[in-house]
Amino acid sequence: MSPACQQRKSIALAPGVVDDDDVRMFVAVVPPDEALDDLDEFLDVRRAAADFRWSAREQWHLTLGFFAEVRERRLDELVGGLERVAARRTVFATRILGGGAFPDAAGAKVLWAGVDAGDDLSRLARGVRGAANTAGVRVDGARFRPHVTLARFGRPREVTRWVRVLDSYRGPEWEVSEIALIESHLGEGPRRSPRYETVVTIPLGALTGGRLGW
């Protein structure tokens, strides 16, 4: 068992909790502060124009793989697989730019900012999802489309104007140098949003173990 995973289990499991509970997790790239600050400044003067349920800045990330149910006993193999995937990838540059909506702008449930990463981010996501499958962890969600979620809607909304606004955004370039395994605690954040807890960060292009984020 890797030290990161071993320490994580000793912290996460309370006395009397069965060591096979399901946890909700995802693997993500978290943009650096300068990228988040630039996007936040772009949105700051515009948020008041819409009564959206905006995502908090501290929750912005690029999901590579989402796992709704992870057995505690699978964590060792999952982290080990992610370490191997990350070790085979090198640092690459990207930026946040443009935007869109899921499923579409006419009836949106999610408003998002896009990410420019060429094939590097897609290959990284495929590796992450492959590592999860190998570890016996089911990957949930649709095909990979890199984005940062900005707002969610309880009912479909028309957001064509907002997609056009986001199309004009081009953030600063930054380097993707690590991935993070994050646990999601539903309803524990502000306004009953999820609370995210970084379990471990794993550098790209390194053969060493991940850096614990507690």
N, CA, C and O of each residue as an XYZ file, in Angstrom:
856
protein
N       0.850     -1.199      0.000
C       0.000      0.000      0.000
C       0.880      1.242      0.000
O       1.829      1.328      0.779
N       0.570      2.221     -0.882
C       1.368      3.436     -0.923
C       1.157      4.237      0.345
O       0.066      4.193      0.915
N       2.186      4.987      0.818
C       2.041      5.784      2.042
C       0.882      6.748      1.963
O       0.185      6.955      2.956
N       0.653      7.352      0.788
C      -0.437      8.321      0.665
C      -1.780      7.672      0.927
O      -2.603      8.197      1.676
N      -1.994      6.512      0.298
C      -3.270      5.826      0.488
C      -3.404      5.322      1.917
O      -4.484      5.396      2.502
N      -2.321      4.813      2.478
C      -2.376      4.284      3.831
C      -2.725      5.377      4.832
O      -3.536      5.161      5.734
N      -2.115      6.551      4.676
C      -2.405      7.643      5.605
C      -3.817      8.146      5.413
O      -4.496      8.496      6.377
N      -4.257      8.181      4.173
C      -5.607      8.648      3.870
C      -6.649      7.794      4.581
O      -7.606      8.324      5.145
N      -6.471      6.468      4.558
C      -7.447      5.595      5.176
C      -7.492      5.784      6.689
O      -8.565      5.722      7.290
N      -6.333      6.014      7.309
C      -6.307      6.171      8.755
C      -7.009      7.447      9.189
O      -7.512      7.527     10.310
N      -7.049      8.456      8.304
C      -7.709      9.710      8.629
C      -9.198      9.629      8.336
O     -10.022     10.109      9.115
N      -9.540      9.009      7.189
C     -10.922      9.083      6.708
C     -11.874      8.177      7.470
O     -13.052      8.506      7.610
N     -11.396      7.051      7.963
C     -12.294      6.086      8.573
C     -12.421      6.328     10.078
O     -11.444      6.229     10.820
N     -13.623      6.642     10.506
C     -13.880      6.855     11.927
C     -14.016      5.505     12.625
O     -14.280      4.496     11.970
N     -13.836      5.474     13.951
C     -13.979      4.219     14.690
C     -15.359      3.602     14.467
O     -16.380      4.287     14.537
N     -15.370      2.314     14.200
C     -16.625      1.614     14.019
C     -17.164      1.631     12.601
O     -18.164      0.976     12.309
N     -16.494      2.395     11.694
C     -16.942      2.442     10.308
C     -16.377      1.238      9.568
O     -15.191      0.933      9.698
N     -17.203      0.556      8.801
C     -16.764     -0.617      8.052
C     -15.783     -0.190      6.977
O     -16.011      0.802      6.285
N     -14.684     -0.937      6.828
C     -13.634     -0.590      5.875
C     -14.002     -1.008      4.454
O     -13.136     -1.480      3.718
N     -15.238     -0.850      4.056
C     -15.635     -1.123      2.679
C     -16.789     -0.218      2.282
O     -17.583     -0.565      1.407
N     -16.883      0.943      2.925
C     -17.906      1.908      2.564
C     -17.599      2.507      1.209
O     -16.437      2.593      0.813
N     -18.640      2.926      0.490
C     -18.458      3.614     -0.776
C     -18.174      5.086     -0.523
O     -18.800      5.708      0.335
N     -17.235      5.636     -1.266
C     -16.971      7.063     -1.226
C     -17.101      7.614     -2.642
O     -16.855      6.910     -3.621
N     -17.490      8.872     -2.731
C     -17.702      9.545     -4.011
C     -16.427     10.338     -4.329
O     -16.005     11.183     -3.540
N     -15.822     10.063     -5.478
C     -14.525     10.642     -5.774
C     -14.430     11.046     -7.243
O     -15.233     10.631     -8.078
N     -13.427     11.863     -7.526
C     -13.087     12.166     -8.919
C     -11.608     12.525     -9.005
O     -10.988     12.923     -8.019
N     -11.065     12.378    -10.196
C      -9.695     12.798    -10.471
C      -9.778     14.054    -11.315
O     -10.550     14.116    -12.271
N      -8.981     15.061    -10.962
C      -9.092     16.345    -11.637
C      -7.749     17.030    -11.787
O      -6.774     16.707    -11.108
N      -7.733     17.986    -12.700
C      -6.656     18.970    -12.786
C      -7.202     20.256    -12.186
O      -8.258     20.736    -12.599
N      -6.497     20.810    -11.225
C      -6.919     22.059    -10.587
C      -6.060     23.199    -11.135
O      -4.846     23.196    -10.934
N      -6.660     24.173    -11.822
C      -5.874     25.282    -12.374
C      -5.190     26.076    -11.265
O      -5.689     26.125    -10.141
N      -4.048     26.700    -11.573
C      -3.345     27.508    -10.570
C      -4.111     28.790    -10.258
O      -5.033     29.170    -10.981
N      -3.717     29.444     -9.178
C      -4.423     30.642     -8.731
C      -4.503     31.725     -9.806
O      -5.535     32.381     -9.948
N      -3.417     31.918    -10.566
C      -3.440     32.995    -11.558
C      -4.500     32.756    -12.633
O      -5.112     33.704    -13.124
N      -4.714     31.499    -12.997
C      -5.755     31.177    -13.974
C      -7.143     31.355    -13.372
O      -8.045     31.879    -14.025
N      -7.313     30.917    -12.124
C      -8.599     31.071    -11.456
C      -8.919     32.537    -11.199
O     -10.066     32.959    -11.347
N      -7.910     33.314    -10.815
C      -8.119     34.739    -10.557
C      -8.574     35.462    -11.820
O      -9.467     36.308    -11.772
N      -7.956     35.125    -12.950
C      -8.305     35.789    -14.202
C      -9.741     35.480    -14.601
O     -10.478     36.380    -15.004
N     -10.146     34.218    -14.495
C     -11.514     33.836    -14.830
C     -12.504     34.454    -13.855
O     -13.578     34.903    -14.255
N     -12.145     34.477    -12.582
C     -13.018     35.052    -11.561
C     -13.237     36.542    -11.818
O     -14.348     37.048    -11.659
N     -12.176     37.238    -12.214
C     -12.292     38.665    -12.510
C     -13.177     38.900    -13.730
O     -13.961     39.848    -13.758
N     -13.052     38.044    -14.731
C     -13.879     38.145    -15.936
C     -15.357     37.982    -15.600
O     -16.206     38.688    -16.143
N     -15.661     37.042    -14.696
C     -17.058     36.771    -14.343
C     -17.609     37.745    -13.309
O     -18.819     37.962    -13.241
N     -16.738     38.324    -12.513
C     -17.171     39.115    -11.365
C     -18.112     40.252    -11.750
O     -19.096     40.505    -11.054
N     -17.821     40.927    -12.834
C     -18.640     42.068    -13.249
C     -19.885     41.632    -14.014
O     -20.685     42.471    -14.428
N     -20.050     40.330    -14.202
C     -21.164     39.820    -14.999
C     -22.131     38.955    -14.204
O     -23.278     38.783    -14.617
N     -21.694     38.404    -13.068
C     -22.527     37.466    -12.319
C     -23.872     38.063    -11.904
O     -24.891     37.373    -11.933
N     -23.879     39.326    -11.524
C     -25.109     39.948    -11.023
C     -26.189     40.048    -12.086
O     -27.352     40.300    -11.769
N     -25.816     39.852    -13.341
C     -26.786     39.975    -14.432
C     -27.667     38.738    -14.572
O     -28.608     38.735    -15.366
N     -27.373     37.697    -13.815
C     -28.161     36.462    -13.922
C     -28.305     35.817    -12.550
O     -27.382     35.855    -11.737
N     -29.468     35.225    -12.301
C     -29.732     34.570    -11.014
C     -29.340     33.095    -11.065
O     -30.105     32.220    -10.658
N     -28.138     32.838    -11.571
C     -27.653     31.472    -11.676
C     -27.142     30.974    -10.322
O     -26.845     31.763     -9.425
N     -27.048     29.663    -10.197
C     -26.402     29.055     -9.033
C     -24.930     28.878     -9.399
O     -24.508     27.815     -9.856
N     -24.161     29.946     -9.187
C     -22.773     29.960     -9.608
C     -21.919     29.038     -8.737
O     -22.112     28.957     -7.524
N     -20.983     28.354     -9.368
C     -20.037     27.525     -8.623
C     -19.024     28.423     -7.924
O     -18.622     29.452     -8.467
N     -18.615     28.037     -6.733
C     -17.615     28.800     -5.987
C     -16.245     28.639     -6.647
O     -15.930     27.583     -7.196
N     -15.452     29.680     -6.586
C     -14.119     29.661     -7.194
C     -13.286     28.485     -6.685
O     -12.568     27.855     -7.460
N     -13.378     28.191     -5.403
C     -12.565     27.117     -4.834
C     -12.994     25.726     -5.314
O     -12.316     24.738     -5.035
N     -14.094     25.651     -6.021
C     -14.559     24.373     -6.547
C     -14.238     24.193     -8.027
O     -14.553     23.149     -8.597
N     -13.625     25.174     -8.653
C     -13.328     25.072    -10.084
C     -12.218     24.062    -10.339
O     -11.171     24.100     -9.693
N     -12.454     23.166    -11.280
C     -11.483     22.135    -11.629
C     -11.872     21.526    -12.971
O     -12.960     21.779    -13.488
N     -10.977     20.727    -13.525
C     -11.233     19.990    -14.761
C     -11.294     18.513    -14.419
O     -10.269     17.908    -14.104
N     -12.465     17.934    -14.476
C     -12.620     16.526    -14.115
C     -12.086     15.626    -15.227
O     -12.466     15.766    -16.390
N     -11.208     14.707    -14.857
C     -10.678     13.706    -15.789
C     -11.453     12.408    -15.712
O     -11.579     11.691    -16.705
N     -11.971     12.105    -14.536
C     -12.748     10.886    -14.339
C     -13.549     10.991    -13.058
O     -13.027     11.404    -12.022
N     -14.829     10.613    -13.127
C     -15.706     10.695    -11.959
C     -16.130      9.300    -11.548
O     -16.504      8.481    -12.388
N     -16.070      9.029    -10.230
C     -16.385      7.705     -9.693
C     -17.410      7.865     -8.571
O     -17.064      8.300     -7.473
N     -18.651      7.521     -8.837
C     -19.724      7.734     -7.866
C     -19.605      6.820     -6.654
O     -20.035      7.183     -5.560
N     -19.022      5.630     -6.842
C     -18.927      4.670     -5.742
C     -17.556      3.999     -5.765
O     -17.280      3.155     -6.618
N     -16.714      4.378     -4.830
C     -15.388      3.772     -4.708
C     -15.315      3.023     -3.385
O     -15.490      3.615     -2.320
N     -15.061      1.739     -3.451
C     -14.875      0.938     -2.246
C     -13.534      1.285     -1.606
O     -12.527      1.430     -2.299
N     -13.527      1.415     -0.296
C     -12.288      1.737      0.409
C     -11.180      0.746      0.067
O     -10.017      1.131     -0.064
N     -11.534     -0.512     -0.076
C     -10.512     -1.522     -0.335
C      -9.923     -1.402     -1.739
O      -8.920     -2.048     -2.040
N     -10.533     -0.581     -2.607
C     -10.015     -0.377     -3.955
C      -9.036      0.799     -4.033
O      -8.392      0.991     -5.064
N      -8.916      1.576     -2.975
C      -8.131      2.807     -3.034
C      -6.651      2.554     -3.298
O      -6.019      3.295     -4.050
N      -6.103      1.525     -2.692
C      -4.688      1.226     -2.877
C      -4.380      1.025     -4.351
O      -3.463      1.644     -4.891
N      -5.144      0.160     -4.999
C      -4.909     -0.130     -6.410
C      -5.215      1.077     -7.286
O      -4.518      1.321     -8.270
N      -6.255      1.835     -6.936
C      -6.601      3.025     -7.716
C      -5.465      4.045     -7.684
O      -5.044      4.535     -8.732
N      -4.963      4.371     -6.481
C      -3.877      5.348     -6.363
C      -2.628      4.846     -7.081
O      -1.948      5.618     -7.756
N      -2.326      3.567     -6.941
C      -1.164      3.011     -7.631
C      -1.287      3.141     -9.140
O      -0.317      3.470     -9.823
N      -2.485      2.880     -9.661
C      -2.712      3.008    -11.095
C      -2.584      4.444    -11.561
O      -2.022      4.708    -12.623
N      -3.104      5.376    -10.771
C      -2.996      6.795    -11.126
C      -1.548      7.252    -11.111
O      -1.143      8.055    -11.952
N      -0.761      6.748    -10.159
C       0.661      7.085    -10.116
C       1.371      6.609    -11.372
O       2.219      7.321    -11.911
N       1.037      5.415    -11.846
C       1.680      4.897    -13.056
C       1.273      5.706    -14.284
O       2.103      5.993    -15.146
N       0.002      6.071    -14.361
C      -0.463      6.889    -15.484
C       0.243      8.241    -15.492
O       0.730      8.683    -16.533
N       0.298      8.896    -14.337
C       0.917     10.220    -14.238
C       2.409     10.161    -14.570
O       2.946     11.082    -15.185
N       3.077      9.077    -14.162
C       4.516      8.952    -14.409
C       4.836      8.896    -15.895
O       5.930      9.277    -16.313
N       3.876      8.417    -16.698
C       4.110      8.290    -18.136
C       3.782      9.570    -18.899
O       3.996      9.633    -20.110
N       3.272     10.576    -18.221
C       2.889     11.831    -18.883
C       3.854     12.946    -18.496
O       4.394     12.964    -17.390
N       4.055     13.852    -19.407
C       4.900     15.011    -19.139
C       4.043     16.255    -18.949
O       2.880     16.299    -19.349
N       4.642     17.255    -18.334
C       3.956     18.529    -18.112
C       3.610     19.158    -19.456
O       4.406     19.106    -20.394
N       2.427     19.751    -19.549
C       2.019     20.401    -20.799
C       1.267     21.686    -20.488
O       0.778     21.883    -19.375
N       1.182     22.551    -21.484
C       0.555     23.866    -21.307
C      -0.890     23.852    -21.777
O      -1.249     23.116    -22.697
N      -1.711     24.670    -21.140
C      -3.103     24.811    -21.531
C      -3.585     26.189    -21.096
O      -2.825     26.968    -20.520
N      -4.824     26.479    -21.367
C      -5.461     27.702    -20.894
C      -6.972     27.490    -20.882
O      -7.485     26.628    -21.596
N      -7.680     28.266    -20.079
C      -9.143     28.270    -20.074
C      -9.591     29.286    -21.113
O      -9.133     30.429    -21.109
N     -10.478     28.873    -21.994
C     -10.980     29.791    -23.012
C     -12.317     29.314    -23.554
O     -12.605     28.118    -23.581
N     -13.134     30.282    -23.991
C     -14.427     29.940    -24.559
C     -15.376     29.371    -23.521
O     -15.147     29.486    -22.317
N     -16.433     28.762    -24.003
C     -17.405     28.182    -23.082
C     -18.529     27.501    -23.826
O     -18.552     27.475    -25.057
N     -19.465     26.948    -23.067
C     -20.587     26.236    -23.651
C     -21.580     25.840    -22.586
O     -21.538     26.342    -21.463
N     -22.477     24.936    -22.944
C     -23.518     24.505    -22.014
C     -23.856     23.045    -22.272
O     -23.782     22.569    -23.405
N     -24.222     22.349    -21.224
C     -24.717     20.969    -21.315
C     -26.203     20.942    -20.991
O     -26.586     21.568    -20.003
N     -27.066     20.274    -21.736
C     -26.722     19.584    -22.984
C     -26.592     20.530    -24.183
O     -25.936     20.192    -25.168
N     -27.212     21.709    -24.104
C     -27.087     22.712    -25.152
C     -27.502     24.064    -24.579
O     -28.063     24.133    -23.486
N     -27.229     25.133    -25.316
C     -27.485     26.485    -24.817
C     -28.971     26.804    -24.714
O     -29.361     27.666    -23.927
N     -29.805     26.123    -25.497
C     -31.242     26.414    -25.483
C     -31.937     25.834    -24.254
O     -32.959     26.361    -23.815
N     -31.396     24.769    -23.705
C     -31.989     24.141    -22.520
C     -30.906     23.659    -21.581
O     -30.798     22.467    -21.295
N     -30.105     24.596    -21.105
C     -28.891     24.251    -20.349
C     -29.197     23.801    -18.928
O     -30.083     24.334    -18.260
N     -28.442     22.813    -18.492
C     -28.416     22.409    -17.083
C     -27.093     22.794    -16.431
O     -26.989     22.902    -15.209
N     -26.080     23.000    -17.282
C     -24.742     23.382    -16.812
C     -24.161     24.415    -17.764
O     -24.250     24.261    -18.982
N     -23.566     25.470    -17.210
C     -22.809     26.458    -17.981
C     -21.339     26.260    -17.654
O     -20.974     26.160    -16.482
N     -20.481     26.201    -18.684
C     -19.083     25.891    -18.429
C     -18.132     26.736    -19.261
O     -18.498     27.279    -20.303
N     -16.891     26.832    -18.767
C     -15.793     27.436    -19.511
C     -14.966     26.318    -20.125
O     -14.762     25.275    -19.502
N     -14.492     26.535    -21.342
C     -13.741     25.499    -22.032
C     -12.261     25.516    -21.684
O     -11.774     26.418    -21.002
N     -11.550     24.491    -22.171
C     -10.123     24.346    -21.907
C      -9.426     23.946    -23.202
O      -9.895     23.066    -23.923
N      -8.315     24.594    -23.487
C      -7.517     24.290    -24.666
C      -6.324     23.454    -24.243
O      -5.435     23.941    -23.545
N      -6.299     22.192    -24.665
C      -5.190     21.329    -24.248
C      -4.730     20.390    -25.348
O      -3.882     19.532    -25.100
N      -5.259     20.524    -26.551
C      -4.877     19.602    -27.606
C      -5.203     18.168    -27.220
O      -6.254     17.896    -26.639
N      -4.293     17.249    -27.548
C      -4.515     15.832    -27.234
C      -4.004     15.447    -25.854
O      -4.338     14.377    -25.345
N      -3.193     16.315    -25.240
C      -2.555     15.935    -23.974
C      -3.566     15.638    -22.874
O      -3.448     14.636    -22.168
N      -4.553     16.506    -22.733
C      -5.534     16.324    -21.671
C      -6.409     15.103    -21.935
O      -6.768     14.380    -21.006
N      -6.750     14.874    -23.202
C      -7.568     13.705    -23.547
C      -6.823     12.411    -23.253
O      -7.406     11.458    -22.737
N      -5.532     12.376    -23.582
C      -4.740     11.173    -23.285
C      -4.631     10.952    -21.784
O      -4.694      9.818    -21.308
N      -4.468     12.036    -21.046
C      -4.394     11.916    -19.592
C      -5.711     11.380    -19.032
O      -5.710     10.521    -18.151
N      -6.827     11.885    -19.540
C      -8.138     11.422    -19.083
C      -8.351      9.942    -19.414
O      -8.886      9.192    -18.597
N      -7.935      9.528    -20.603
C      -8.070      8.112    -20.963
C      -7.252      7.238    -20.021
O      -7.703      6.170    -19.608
N      -6.046      7.696    -19.683
C      -5.222      6.930    -18.760
C      -5.846      6.828    -17.381
O      -5.824      5.762    -16.766
N      -6.400      7.926    -16.891
C      -7.059      7.947    -15.578
C      -8.240      6.984    -15.561
O      -8.406      6.215    -14.614
N      -9.052      7.027    -16.602
C     -10.223      6.149    -16.654
C      -9.824      4.690    -16.800
O     -10.470      3.804    -16.241
N      -8.761      4.443    -17.552
C      -8.254      3.082    -17.668
C      -7.734      2.554    -16.352
O      -7.944      1.387    -16.023
N      -7.049      3.412    -15.583
C      -6.543      3.003    -14.265
C      -7.691      2.662    -13.326
O      -7.600      1.711    -12.549
N      -8.766      3.435    -13.394
C      -9.932      3.162    -12.549
C     -10.555      1.819    -12.915
O     -10.871      1.018    -12.035
N     -10.731      1.576    -14.199
C     -11.318      0.307    -14.632
C     -10.461     -0.876    -14.185
O     -10.984     -1.896    -13.735
N      -9.144     -0.731    -14.313
C      -8.237     -1.802    -13.901
C      -8.346     -2.073    -12.402
O      -8.212     -3.212    -11.956
N      -8.591     -1.008    -11.628
C      -8.710     -1.143    -10.171
C     -10.092     -1.623     -9.741
O     -10.347     -1.782     -8.547
N     -10.982     -1.855    -10.695
C     -12.331     -2.306    -10.346
C     -13.242     -1.175     -9.907
O     -14.225     -1.404     -9.202
N     -12.918      0.050    -10.321
C     -13.733      1.219     -9.978
C     -14.498      1.657    -11.221
O     -13.897      1.917    -12.263
N     -15.827      1.739    -11.113
C     -16.645      2.121    -12.259
C     -16.516      3.612    -12.545
O     -16.621      4.443    -11.643
N     -16.286      3.934    -13.814
C     -16.218      5.334    -14.240
C     -17.611      5.773    -14.663
O     -18.239      5.144    -15.514
N     -18.090      6.862    -14.059
C     -19.428      7.365    -14.373
C     -19.325      8.580    -15.297
O     -18.263      9.188    -15.429
N     -20.441      8.917    -15.928
C     -20.480     10.109    -16.761
C     -20.305      9.813    -18.233
O     -20.032      8.681    -18.633
N     -20.471     10.862    -19.035
C     -20.395     10.742    -20.485
C     -18.942     10.799    -20.951
O     -18.019     10.776    -20.136
N     -18.747     10.875    -22.262
C     -17.401     10.961    -22.813
C     -16.702     12.225    -22.315
O     -17.343     13.212    -21.956
N     -15.399     12.166    -22.303
C     -14.611     13.266    -21.764
C     -14.709     14.511    -22.641
O     -14.479     14.457    -23.850
N     -15.054     15.634    -22.008
C     -15.038     16.928    -22.667
C     -14.496     17.932    -21.662
O     -15.214     18.318    -20.739
N     -13.243     18.367    -21.816
C     -12.614     19.217    -20.786
C     -13.349     20.534    -20.586
O     -13.618     21.257    -21.545
N     -13.670     20.839    -19.343
C     -14.398     22.069    -19.031
C     -14.290     22.380    -17.539
O     -13.920     21.529    -16.730
N     -14.616     23.598    -17.210
C     -14.722     24.046    -15.820
C     -16.168     24.466    -15.598
O     -16.646     25.392    -16.252
N     -16.871     23.799    -14.685
C     -18.268     24.117    -14.426
C     -18.388     25.463    -13.719
O     -17.784     25.680    -12.668
N     -19.175     26.361    -14.307
C     -19.368     27.698    -13.741
C     -20.705     27.857    -13.031
O     -20.798     28.575    -12.036
N     -21.746     27.187    -13.538
C     -23.075     27.317    -12.931
C     -23.900     26.087    -13.260
O     -23.707     25.448    -14.294
N     -24.832     25.765    -12.355
C     -25.762     24.664    -12.548
C     -27.184     25.189    -12.402
O     -27.423     26.175    -11.706
N     -28.120     24.524    -13.063
C     -29.508     24.968    -13.049
C     -30.431     23.824    -12.655
O     -30.280     22.697    -13.126
N     -31.381     24.125    -11.792
C     -32.346     23.117    -11.371
C     -33.309     22.736    -12.477
O     -33.838     21.625    -12.496
N     -33.534     23.654    -13.391
C     -34.382     23.387    -14.559
C     -33.683     23.966    -15.784
O     -32.878     24.886    -15.643
N     -33.966     23.457    -16.975
C     -33.286     23.939    -18.185
C     -33.425     25.444    -18.362
O     -34.499     26.007    -18.150
N     -32.322     26.093    -18.754
C     -32.299     27.543    -18.956
C     -31.770     27.869    -20.346
O     -30.961     27.132    -20.909
N     -32.236     28.971    -20.879
C     -31.720     29.502    -22.131
C     -30.492     30.359    -21.811
O     -30.609     31.378    -21.131
N     -29.313     29.949    -22.299
C     -28.074     30.650    -21.935
C     -27.237     31.009    -23.160
O     -26.021     31.164    -23.056
N     -27.872     31.140    -24.298
C     -27.129     31.456    -25.526
C     -26.297     32.719    -25.372
O     -25.151     32.766    -25.821
N     -26.862     33.745    -24.739
C     -26.131     35.003    -24.572
C     -24.888     34.792    -23.713
O     -23.843     35.388    -23.973
N     -25.001     33.952    -22.699
C     -23.854     33.707    -21.824
C     -22.767     32.908    -22.540
O     -21.580     33.135    -22.309
N     -23.157     31.988    -23.394
C     -22.163     31.243    -24.169
C     -21.405     32.196    -25.092
O     -20.197     32.051    -25.282
N     -22.109     33.160    -25.659
C     -21.438     34.149    -26.506
C     -20.472     35.009    -25.692
O     -19.386     35.348    -26.162
N     -20.871     35.356    -24.477
C     -19.969     36.115    -23.599
C     -18.706     35.303    -23.318
O     -17.597     35.831    -23.408
N     -18.866     34.028    -22.979
C     -17.722     33.176    -22.678
C     -16.843     32.952    -23.902
O     -15.636     32.748    -23.766
N     -17.428     32.988    -25.090
C     -16.637     32.815    -26.309
C     -15.564     33.891    -26.444
O     -14.566     33.693    -27.137
N     -15.764     35.012    -25.793
C     -14.790     36.107    -25.876
C     -13.666     35.965    -24.844
O     -12.713     36.743    -24.857
N     -13.775     34.979    -23.955
C     -12.785     34.841    -22.890
C     -11.589     34.006    -23.347
O     -11.753     32.960    -23.974
N     -10.403     34.474    -23.029
C      -9.153     33.752    -23.280
C      -8.238     33.999    -22.086
O      -7.661     35.077    -21.942
N      -8.116     32.992    -21.241
C      -7.329     33.138    -20.032
C      -5.846     32.973    -20.259
O      -5.428     32.630    -21.365
N      -5.039     33.208    -19.241
C      -3.581     33.064    -19.356
C      -3.174     31.599    -19.497
O      -3.864     30.703    -19.010
N      -2.062     31.370    -20.158
C      -1.549     30.012    -20.301
C      -0.936     29.549    -18.983
O      -0.331     30.341    -18.261
N      -1.095     28.265    -18.673
C      -0.511     27.683    -17.466
C      -0.151     26.228    -17.726
O      -0.570     25.645    -18.726
N       0.623     25.650    -16.824
C       1.097     24.286    -17.002
C       0.314     23.293    -16.166
O       0.045     23.527    -14.987
N      -0.045     22.193    -16.784
C      -0.633     21.064    -16.067
C       0.531     20.191    -15.602
O       1.209     19.571    -16.420
N       0.761     20.142    -14.297
C       1.919     19.433    -13.762
C       1.546     18.324    -12.784
O       2.417     17.574    -12.344
N       0.253     18.206    -12.436
C      -0.163     17.181    -11.484
C      -1.664     16.917    -11.623
O      -2.410     17.717    -12.188
N      -2.071     15.785    -11.097
C      -3.491     15.452    -11.003
C      -3.833     15.263     -9.535
O      -2.950     15.020     -8.712
N      -5.105     15.375     -9.210
C      -5.545     15.247     -7.818
C      -6.698     14.256     -7.727
O      -7.622     14.286     -8.539
N      -6.633     13.380     -6.734
C      -7.754     12.508     -6.394
C      -8.529     13.202     -5.286
O      -7.979     13.480     -4.220
N      -9.792     13.482     -5.529
C     -10.591     14.323     -4.633
C     -11.843     13.575     -4.195
O     -12.511     12.931     -5.004
N     -12.153     13.668     -2.907
C     -13.383     13.086     -2.374
C     -14.463     14.160     -2.311
O     -14.201     15.285     -1.885
N     -15.664     13.818     -2.731
C     -16.785     14.759     -2.762
C     -17.789     14.394     -1.678
O     -18.297     13.274     -1.634
N     -18.071     15.368     -0.794
C     -19.029     15.176      0.289
C     -20.290     15.972     -0.059
O     -20.322     17.195      0.078
N     -21.309     15.273     -0.502
C     -22.516     15.939     -0.979
C     -23.215     16.714      0.131
O     -23.363     16.227      1.252
N     -23.646     17.946     -0.208
C     -24.445     18.748      0.710
C     -23.708     19.348      1.880
O     -24.342     19.940      2.754
N     -22.386     19.221      1.935
C     -21.629     19.727      3.078
C     -20.971     21.079      2.822
O     -20.319     21.630      3.710
N     -21.140     21.619      1.610
C     -20.566     22.914      1.286
C     -21.580     24.039      1.454
O     -22.700     23.798      1.903
N     -21.198     25.276      1.095
C     -22.119     26.416      1.183
C     -23.377     26.182      0.350
O     -23.302     25.671     -0.768
N     -24.510     26.549      0.889
C     -25.809     26.400      0.196
C     -26.018     24.953     -0.266
O     -26.571     24.700     -1.337
N     -25.564     24.019      0.565
C     -25.729     22.586      0.332
C     -25.035     22.105     -0.938
O     -25.431     21.097     -1.523
N     -24.009     22.821     -1.357
C     -23.182     22.366     -2.468
C     -22.215     21.296     -1.959
O     -22.063     21.148     -0.747
N     -21.564     20.554     -2.839
C     -20.601     19.558     -2.370
C     -19.384     20.213     -1.719
O     -18.993     21.323     -2.082
N     -18.803     19.522     -0.770
C     -17.521     19.939     -0.200
C     -16.450     19.009     -0.747
O     -16.568     17.787     -0.650
N     -15.403     19.596     -1.322
C     -14.344     18.809     -1.927
C     -13.145     18.705     -0.995
O     -12.734     19.686     -0.376
N     -12.601     17.518     -0.907
C     -11.453     17.251     -0.042
C     -10.382     16.517     -0.850
O     -10.596     15.382     -1.278
N      -9.242     17.155     -1.057
C      -8.162     16.538     -1.821
C      -7.526     15.419     -1.014
O      -7.037     15.634      0.096
N      -7.540     14.231     -1.582
C      -6.988     13.058     -0.914
C      -5.497     12.951     -1.181
O      -4.713     12.752     -0.253
N      -5.097     13.081     -2.447
C      -3.693     12.974     -2.817
C      -3.477     13.712     -4.127
O      -4.346     13.693     -4.998
N      -2.330     14.362     -4.277
C      -1.922     14.944     -5.549
C      -0.742     14.150     -6.085
O       0.137     13.739     -5.327
N      -0.729     13.937     -7.394
C       0.280     13.095     -8.031
C       0.914     13.875     -9.173
O       0.216     14.265    -10.109
N       2.229     14.112     -9.117
C       2.895     14.886    -10.174
C       3.011     14.100    -11.473
O       3.119     12.874    -11.460
N       2.988     14.808    -12.584
C       3.205     14.187    -13.880
C       4.703     13.974    -14.100
O       5.530     14.777    -13.667
N       5.029     12.883    -14.777
C       6.416     12.627    -15.138
C       7.322     12.258    -13.995
O       8.542     12.372    -14.111
N       6.747     11.811    -12.876
C       7.548     11.450    -11.706
C       7.243     10.016    -11.299
O       6.112      9.549    -11.431
N       8.263      9.325    -10.805
C       8.089      7.939    -10.369
C       7.887      7.830     -8.876
O       7.736      6.729     -8.347
N       7.882      8.978     -8.179
C       7.673      8.960     -6.738
C       6.201      8.933     -6.426
O       5.375      9.144     -7.315
N       5.849      8.674     -5.163
C       4.457      8.634     -4.747
C       3.835     10.005     -4.721
O       4.526     11.020     -4.814
N       2.513     10.030     -4.592
C       1.788     11.295     -4.581
C       2.036     12.104     -3.317
O       2.534     11.594     -2.313
N       1.670     13.391     -3.395
C       1.811     14.283     -2.248
C       0.470     14.423     -1.554
O      -0.507     14.865     -2.157
N       0.426     14.053     -0.309
C      -0.819     14.071      0.432
C      -1.321     15.492      0.580
O      -0.548     16.403      0.875
N      -2.630     15.684      0.374
C      -3.182     17.024      0.388
C      -3.906     17.388      1.651
O      -4.565     18.427      1.692
N      -3.814     16.573      2.697
C      -4.532     16.890      3.935
C      -3.813     18.010      4.656
O      -4.250     18.435      5.726
